[in-house]
Amino acid sequence: MINKKAEIPLVILVLGVLLVCVLAVINFHFFSNEGNYKHMQEVVKMEQCLSYIEQYHFYKDSMGYDLGRIKNLPAFKEIITSENKLVCGSEGLKISYKLDIS
């Protein structure tokens, strides 16, 4: 004989677990905010730009490099413009830093 007394609590337990899983998926789907993700990307880009500025000052002050030599470094080839500005960022956030060439 099969014990049918345990079937009802087992079914309730399985349905409860499924309900919790479905509610978790709905929660993540509806309440996740892409704006926060985009905001975090901008913060990361800003940190990268600040890192480039610190690297520039390290090469200029500590290593004694001139601007021409710094422009030829691989990290700076595409972010230093002809107007002697360090420009980096993304479409939502642009940072322009005027380099002192003295």
CORDA-V810533 format. One record per backbone hydrogen bond with DSSP energy under -1.0 kcal/mol. NH is the residue of the N-H (numbers start at 1). CO is the residue of the C=O. If there is no record, write none. Layout:
# CORDA-V810533
NH;CO
NH;CO
This chain:
# CORDA-V810533
10;6
11;7
12;8
13;9
14;10
15;11
16;12
17;13
18;14
19;15
20;16
21;17
22;18
23;19
24;20
25;21
26;22
27;23
28;24
29;25
30;26
31;27
38;34
39;35
40;36
41;37
42;38
43;39
44;40
45;41
46;42
47;43
48;44
49;45
50;46
51;47
52;48
53;49
54;50
55;51
56;52
57;53
58;54
59;55
60;56
61;57
62;58
63;58
65;59
70;66
71;67
73;70
76;73
80;76
81;85
84;81
86;97
87;79
88;95
90;93
95;88
97;86
99;84
